[in-house]
C-alpha cells in the first residue's frame, strides 16, 4: 500500500476489508466544483421539494439496512447484536429532523407595523463539509447531513479512513433517490487534503466530529476565513449515584453506558462518583453486571462486546489502565483473561481506588474502562464532575428530579441525564462545552447552526 491509498482492516481478524485511493488534488477540485455548481439551484428549490428529496434519500438508504449494518461490523468490529441499532438510529434521527423542518426554518415575524413587512428568514450557508468519525459512522454523519440538505445546503461528506464504506453508502443512496448531481457527495481525503478543503473559498461551513486534536486542526485550517465551524469533540463523561437511586436498575445501566461499543462513544461513561452511603452496594452491582461484557467475535450473535477499532487504540487504552494500576488503582473484578496485546481485543475494566491525578480519570480513554470514586455529598460530586477539561454529558441516578435539576444547574456540561446515559434524543440540542466542542446539532437549534439569518425590511408603497 502506498501513501496514496489506505486499507481498512477488520479489527477482529486483521483481514483487509477494503482498499481505497485517497482523492488527488484534481479529484477534490472536481468535487468542490460540482458542489458549487449545484448549490444555487438546490437552495432555490421549494422546501417541500427538498424535504421530499431527502426523504427519498433516507428511504433508499434504509432499503439496504442490513448491508449497512454488516459493513459497520466489518469495519469497526461492533457485534452483530448491536450494529443494526445504529442503522435504526440513523432513520430515527433523519425522520425526526425532516418532521421539524418546516417549523425550524419558518420565518420569524416581529410585531406588525403599518406599512412594513419585516421578517427574519433562514438562508443556507452554501457548501457544507461534514467530517465524520468511525465510532458511530452513520449517526455522527446524519446529525449534520440531513438538516444541512433540508435547509438548502449542498454537502460534501468525508468519513474516517476506518469507515469509507459508510460514506459510499450515503452517496449511493443519494443517487438512488435522484438527488441532483453535486448535492451530496463523498470524498476519501487525506488529512492534508481536508485542511486544504477547509481553507478553500468554495467551502462555506464545516461540521466536524472527532478528537480535540482534530478540532484544533480544523479550526486552524479555517482561521483565515470567516466561516462557521461546528465542533463535536472529546468527552470524559461522568455519572453520580445518589443515595436514593434504584440500585438494581442503576448498576446494569451504568455498566452498559461504559462498555457499549467497547467504550468507544463520545458520551460513553468513563467516570463514576458514588455516594458513600451506597458505595459498597453499587460496587457489588457493577461487578455482577460486568459479566455480560466478555469480549468475543463480533459475528457471534451472543456476544455483547467486540474489539476496539484498531490495535493502536487498544494500546492507548491499556496504557491508561497500566498507569492507573501502577499508581495504586485496583480492579473491581479480575479480568477474565489477559489481553493479547497484539490484538484489538481489550478486557473490560472497572477500576477503584482511583483519583484525579490519574489519566484514566482525566484524559479521554475511549475504551471499556470505568473509574469509580466515593463522594460524600452532592456538592462533592458536582466539584468532581466539573474538574475536567471536557463537558459533553453527565448523568445523575436518583429518585429526586428536583434535586437533579439543582445539580444540573451547577454542571458545566451540554446535557444532563437523569437515570439514563449515553443517548442522543434528536428532539434535544446536542452540544458540548470546554474541550467537548462548540456549536449544536439536532433539534430545531441544529437547523439554526446550518443556516444564516437574513433580515427583510420592506417599506410597502401603494
N, C-alpha and C positions, 0 to 999 in steps of 0.2 A: 504494500500500500504506500502510495506517495503522499506528500503533504497536500496534494490537490484533491484528495478523496478521503473518505472515512468509512470505517466498518463498525457496524453495531453488532455486539456480541451478546448472546443470551447469558445473563448473569448466573443462571443456574447451571449451565452446561459449558459455557465458554465457546460454544459454537457460533459461527458467523450467521447472523440473521439476514443482513442485507449490507451491501456496499453502495455508497453513493458518491458522486463527484461534488466537490464544492463548486458553487457558481463562480464563473470567471467575472472579471470586471465588465465584459461585454454582456454577459448574461444578466447581471444586476441592472445594468443600464436599460436593457430591454424591458425588464420587469417594471422599473420606475417609469419608463416612457409609456407603457401600456396603462399603468395606474393613472398617470397624469392625463392621458387621452380620455380615460373613462370617467373621471371624477365629476365633470360638469354635468354631463347627461344624467348620471346616477343621482346627483344631488337635486336635479331639477325634476326628477320623476315624482309623481304624487306619493305621499306617504303610504297610501293604500297599496300602491304597486310595489313599493319596497317591502312592505310587510308580507305581501303575497310571495314575492321572490325569495325572501329569507325563510319563510315558512316552507316553501318548496325545497330549499336547501336543507333544512332540518329533516324533512321527510326523506329526502334522498340519502342523507347520512344514516338515518335510522333503518333504512332498508337493508343495510349491511351491518347491523349492530353486533352480530356475533363475530364477524370477521374483525371488526374494530376492537372488540374485547380480546380476541385471541392475539392480536398484534401487541396489545399492552402487555400481556403475559410474556410474550416472546422478547420484547424489547427491555422491560424493566423487572420482570420476574414476579409481578403481582399474581397471587394464586388465582386459579380459575374460579374459585369460590367467590371472589370479590370483584374480579375485573369487569364483569357485566354491569356492576353497580355504577362505575364511572360513566358508562355509556348512558345509563338511565339518568344520571345526574346531568349529563350534557343536555339531554332532552328537556328535563325539568327546568333548568336554568334558561335554556333558549326559549322555551314556550312562555315562561313567565315574563321574560323581557319583551317578547313580542306582545303579550297581553296588556302590558302597561305602556306601550309605545305612544299611543295617541295622547293619553293624559300627560305623559312625561315630556312630550315635545310640543304640547299645546302652547299657544301664545299666552303671555302674561299681560293682562289688560288692567291698567290702573283705573281709579275712579274717573268717570267721564267728565269732560269739559266741553261745553258747547263750542262747536266749530272746529273741533280737533279729533283726529283719530290717532291715538297713542297706544303703542303696544311694544312688547319685547318679544322678538321671535328667536328661535334657535336655528343657527346655521351650522352645517358640518364643518369640521376643520379642513377636510380635503383628503389627503393620503395619510392613512394611519398605519404605522409599522407596529405589529404585535409580536413581541419576543416572548416565547413561552418555554417553560422548563419541562423536564422529563417526569417529575414525580406525579403530577396529575395532568397529563398532556392534553386531555380533552377539556377538562374543567377550567384550567387556567386560560386556555385559548378562548373558549366560548364566552367567558366573562366579558371579554373585550370585543370579540369578532362580531357577535350578533348585534349588540346595541350600536356598535360603530356602523355596521352596514345599514341597519334600520334608520339611523339618524342621517344617512345620506353620505357617509364617508365611503371611500374605497379602502380595501385592506390588503396589506402585504404581510403574510404570516411567516415567521421564521421560528421553527421549533429547535429544541436542543438536538445536537447530533446523536443523542441516545434514542430519540423518538421521531425519526424522519417520516416513518410511515403514517404517523398521525397527521402531519402537515399535508402529505399527499392525499390522505382521505378527505380532508377539508376541500382541497381543490377539486377532487373528483366529484364530490357532492355538489359543489358549485356548478360544475359543468353539466352534471345530470339535471340539475334544477333549471338550467337555462339562464343563469345569471349572465349578464353581458360580459364580454371579454374585458379583463383588466379590473373587474370589480372585486374579486377575491382571488389572490394568487399566493403561492408559497414560494419560498426560496431557501435552498440549503446553502447558507453563507458562513464563512469563517468569522472569527471574532474581529479580524481586521476589516473584513468587508462590511460587517454590521456597523462598526464605528464610522466607516465612510458613508453608509446609508443614513445614519442618524444625522451626520453633518451635511447631508445633501439638501439643497433647497427644495427638492421635489417631495421631501417628507415633511408633513405638517404637524404630526403628533406621534408620540411614542408611548406604547403601553408595555412595560417590562415587568416580568415576574421572575425572580431569581435571587441570587445571593446579594449580600451587602456589597461585596467587591464588584459584582456585575453592575449593580445600581450606580456605584461611583463611576464606572467606566462609561455607562450610558449617559450619565449626567455630564461627564467631562466632554464627551463627543458632541453634546448639544450645547455646550457652554457658550459658543459664539453665535448662537441663534436664539431667537425669542419664540420658541415653540414649547408646547406643553409636554411634560414628561410625567407619566404616571408610574410610580414605583411600588410594587409589592415585593418586599424583601424578606429578610430572615425573621425568625422567631425563637423565643425561649419560653414558650407558653407555660403558665403556672396554674395550679389548682389549689384551692384551700378547702379543707374539710372542717366544717364547724361541728360542735358537739351534738347538735340536733339533727345531723344528717341521717338518712336511712342508709345504714352501712351496707346491708345486703345488696341494695341497688347500686350504691355508690362505688364499691370496690371493683366490681366487674367492669363498670363503665370507665373507671379511671385506667385500668389496665388496657382496655381496648383503645382508649384515647392515646395511650403511649405507644402501643405496639402495632396498631393498624398500619398497613402499607409499610411494614418493617420500620415504623417510626419516621418515615420519610414524608412528613406532612409539615407544611409551613406553620400550621396551627396545631400540630400534634403536641401532646402533653410531654414536657421534659422536666418540669419541677413540680413537686408536690409538698405542700405545707399542711400539716395535720395538727389540730388542736390536741393539746396534751391529754385532755380527758378521754379521748377516743383513740389515741395514738396506737396503743398495743392492739386494739381490736381491728384497726384499719390495716396494720401490718399483717395480721392473720388473714384478713380478707384478700389483700393483694397477693399474698403467697398462694392462696387457693386458686385465685383466678389466673395466675400466670401459667398454670399447666396447660391451658388451651393453646398457648402460643409457641409450641415447639416448632422450630423451622423445618421445612422439608421441601420436596419437589413441588413447584407451583402448578404443575399439571395434575397433581393428585387432588381430587375434589374434597378430600377430607382435611387438607392442610389449610391452616389459617394464616401462616406467615411463610413467605418465601425468602429469597436472598435480598440483599440491598442491590442497588442498580449496578454498581461497579466494584471491583476489588479495591481500588484506591479509596472509595468511600468507606468500605469496611475497615480498611486500615486506619482511617481517621477516627472512626467511631471507637475502635479498640484502643486507640491512643488515649482518648478521654477516659475510658474505663481504667486502663492500666495506671494512668497518672493518679486517678482518684483512689484506687486501691493502695497505691504506694504511699499516699498521703494519709491513710487511715480509714478510708471508707470500707464498708463490708457489703457483701452480697446478702440480700434478704433471703434468697433461695440460691443454693449452689447451682450453677449452670448444669443442664442435663448432660452436656458433653463439652469437651474442649473444642474451641474453634479450630478448624483447619485454616490457618492464616493465609493460605494461598488461594482461598475461595472468597466469594462474596456472601457466604452464609455467616450470619452473626447471631450468637446466642442472645436471647432477650435477657436484660439485666434490670433488677431493681436494687438500687444502692442506698444504704442507710449510713448513718454517721458521716454524712457529707456536710459541707459548709460552702459559703460563698467565696472562699479562696480557691476553690477547685474549678477548672474549666468545665467540668461536667455540669456545674450549676450556673455558669456564666456565659459560655460560648455555645453557639448552636451545634448540637451533636448530630442531629438529623439521622437518628437511628433508634433502635429498640432499647432505649436506656432511660430509666426514670430515677431521679434522685429524690429522696424523701427526707424532710426535716420536720422537727417538732416545733410548734409555736404555742404560746400561752394565751393569746388574745387576738381579736380581730385587728387591733392596731398593729400588732407584731406581724401578722400575716400581710397586711397592706404594705408595710415597710419592706418586707422581704420580696413581695411580688414586684414592687416598684424599683427595687435595687437591681436593675437590669438595663442594658443598652437597648433592649428590644421592648416593643409594646404592641403586639398584634392582638392576642386574646388572653383572657383569664377566666377561669370558671370557679364558681362558688357552689359548694354542695351543702345544702341546708334546707330546713323546712320553713325558713323565715324569709319570705320575699322582701319584706320591708327592710330587714337588716341587710339583705344583699343589695338592695337599692342604695342604701347609705354607703356600703363598701364600694359599690360601682363608682360612685361619685368621687372617690378618692384614688381610683386606679388610673394609671397612665397607659391605657390600652384602648384599642379601637373597638373591641367587642367584649362584653362581659356576659357570660353564660350563667344560668342557674340550673344545676342538676343536668347539665349536658356539656359536651366539649367537642372540639374537632369537627365542626359542622359549619357550612355556609348556607344561610337562608337567602335565596335570591330576592326576597322582598325587603331585606335589610341591607344597609350600606356595609360594604367590606372595606375596611380602612385600617391602616397602621399608623403608629406614631413612633417617634425616636428612630432607631435604625431598622424598624419594620417598614419604613417607607412613607410615602405621601400620595395623596390622591385618593380616589374612590372608584370602586366598581360595584356593579349590581344595584338594584333598587332604582327608584326614579332619579336619585342623585348620580347614579352611574351614567345616565344619559347626559346629565349636565356636564360631566367631565369630558364627554366625547363630542360636545358641541360648543359653539361660542355664542354669546348673546349679541343680538343686533337690535338696536332701538329704532323704531319707526315713529317719527314725529311729524304728522301731516296736518297742516292747516287746510281746512276744506273751504273752497270758494265756490260760489254759485249754487 
